[in-house]
Amino acid sequence: MMLSEPRTGSTYLQSMLNLHFDVGCIKDILNDRYGPRADPIGDLNRQMSALRQPVVGFKTFPEHLAYHKLSLVEVVRRLDIRWVIVVWRENFLEMYVSYRIARKTGVWYSSQPASQVDTVLCQISATNTFIHQLVCNFSNRLNCYF
């Protein structure tokens, strides 16, 4: 299981893991854009069971667990998860700039190199607020759903 916040490189890591012939990592089917699921853990289990690789997993964000009213512990126990990879970007400023550019351009992930250089204005107060909210939300989501 890969647990991350947006703009941390988790999609890139997922694609790198999927390049290995012994690893299969499914997309985040818990994402709220797919709507609520009657049996989200069952859906995850069925999709991972369909993979042929000996090591399988999935990527999700803490807010997607919250959307389905799932606890991290419940998911780990019911799916017999052996490892939880927490992806966190070390440089919060890069994370914030990446987030702002993605919001500005509407491009959240691309396997192609950027065709242009985008810039955004970063005010220190807005940057600090973003970082504070990110850390608090991540901690709160995990604490509330243990």
ZAMARGU-4260 file (C-alpha; in steps of 0.2 Angstrom, whole numbers, plus 5000, padded with zeros to 4 digits):
<rodrens>
0) 5000/5000/5000 | 5006/5017/4995 | 4999/5032/5006 | 5003/5049/5000 | 4997/5067/4998
5) 4995/5075/4981 | 5011/5082/4972 | 5023/5070/4981 | 5028/5060/4966 | 5017/5045/4971
10) 5011/5043/4953 | 5028/5042/4947 | 5034/5030/4960 | 5018/5019/4956 | 5023/5019/4937
15) 5041/5014/4942 | 5035/5000/4953 | 5024/4994/4938 | 5039/4993/4927 | 5046/4978/4938
20) 5039/4962/4932 | 5036/4955/4949 | 5026/4970/4955 | 5009/4976/4951 | 5002/4992/4959
25) 4984/4997/4954 | 4978/5015/4952 | 4968/5023/4966 | 4951/5016/4964 | 4946/5024/4981
30) 4947/5041/4973 | 4931/5051/4976 | 4930/5055/4957 | 4924/5037/4955 | 4910/5039/4968
35) 4906/5030/4984 | 4909/5011/4983 | 4898/4999/4992 | 4912/4988/4997 | 4929/4997/4994
40) 4940/4985/5003 | 4932/4971/4993 | 4934/4980/4977 | 4953/4983/4981 | 4955/4965/4985
45) 4947/4959/4969 | 4957/4971/4958 | 4973/4966/4967 | 4969/4947/4966 | 4967/4949/4947
50) 4985/4954/4946 | 4998/4940/4941 | 5013/4948/4950 | 5019/4940/4966 | 5020/4958/4974
55) 5004/4968/4972 | 4997/4984/4980 | 4988/5001/4977 | 4990/5019/4980 | 4979/5030/4989
60) 4978/5047/4998 | 4972/5049/5017 | 4957/5059/5011 | 4951/5044/5000 | 4951/5033/5015
65) 4941/5046/5024 | 4929/5048/5010 | 4925/5029/5011 | 4925/5030/5030 | 4939/5018/5031
70) 4953/5017/5044 | 4971/5014/5039 | 4972/5000/5052 | 4956/4992/5045 | 4962/4992/5027
75) 4979/4985/5032 | 4971/4971/5043 | 4957/4966/5031 | 4969/4966/5015 | 4983/4958/5025
80) 4995/4972/5020 | 5013/4969/5024 | 5020/4986/5020 | 5014/5004/5020 | 5025/5015/5009
85) 5022/5033/5015 | 5027/5045/5001 | 5031/5063/5007 | 5040/5076/4998 | 5055/5082/5007
90) 5054/5100/5000 | 5038/5108/5004 | 5041/5123/4993 | 5043/5112/4978 | 5027/5103/4983
95) 5018/5119/4985 | 5024/5126/4968 | 5020/5110/4959 | 5002/5111/4967 | 5000/5129/4961
100) 5006/5125/4944 | 4995/5110/4942 | 4980/5120/4948 | 4985/5134/4935 | 4987/5122/4921
105) 4975/5108/4925 | 4988/5095/4922 | 4990/5084/4937 | 5001/5071/4929 | 5010/5068/4913
110) 5022/5056/4907 | 5028/5068/4894 | 5041/5082/4897 | 5033/5099/4900 | 5032/5109/4883
115) 5033/5125/4892 | 5040/5132/4909 | 5026/5138/4920 | 5028/5150/4934 | 5017/5155/4949
120) 5018/5169/4962 | 5022/5162/4979 | 5018/5173/4994 | 5026/5168/5010 | 5010/5169/5020
125) 5000/5158/5007 | 5015/5145/5007 | 5016/5144/5025 | 4997/5142/5027 | 4998/5128/5013
130) 5012/5119/5022 | 5003/5120/5039 | 4987/5114/5033 | 4995/5100/5024 | 5004/5093/5039
135) 4989/5096/5050 | 4977/5087/5038 | 4989/5072/5035 | 4991/5070/5054 | 4973/5072/5058
140) 4966/5061/5044 | 4978/5047/5050 | 4974/5050/5069 | 4955/5050/5065 | 4955/5034/5056
145) 4967/5023/5066
</rodrens>
